[in-house]
Amino acid sequence: MGQPGCATGIARLRVLSTGEERQQPLVIRVCLSRATLPFTKGWFMSTMADALFDDADGALLSVEVSAGAKSNLFPAGYNEWRKAIGCRVTAPAVDGKANKAVVWLISTTIGVPASAVSIVSGVTSSQKKVRIIGVTRTQLSNLLLSKSPEK
């Protein structure tokens, strides 16, 4: 029956050395990946803004975290499928070290105190919702736009 994500069908006839013909199955492997797209300032507002939400106390940010990365980076691209902004931290995902690093990195990048940044959901997941107190969605969008790398 094959592996999940694979499709099987009859492809062609194969002639054996004995002159006998046999049908050979064709296996097509379909691999889905979580691609994180780099972004440019030109299309930030139309796509990355989908990861930002208004909140009563400030703004919410949808983040996809890669713990154990080679370097700290925020924003680190945009996952269009999950509508989440990438965040890479060098800290391992052990005993909340990565979560502390995410809070520190986001607060440093945006320029707010670490006490204004908190993880609302996804404490044990790579998909997180982060609340930033005292910043509106528009302000956060402009701050991220100014911090985004030029491509």
Secondary structure, DSSP 8 states (H G I E B T S, - for coil): ---TTEEEEEEEEEE-TTS-EEEEEEEEE-------B---GGGHHHHGGGGEEE-SSEEEEEEEEEET-SS-BSS--EETTTTEEEEEESS-SSTTHHHHHHHHHHHHHHTS-GGGEEEEE-TTSSEEEEEEET--HHHHHHHHHHHS---
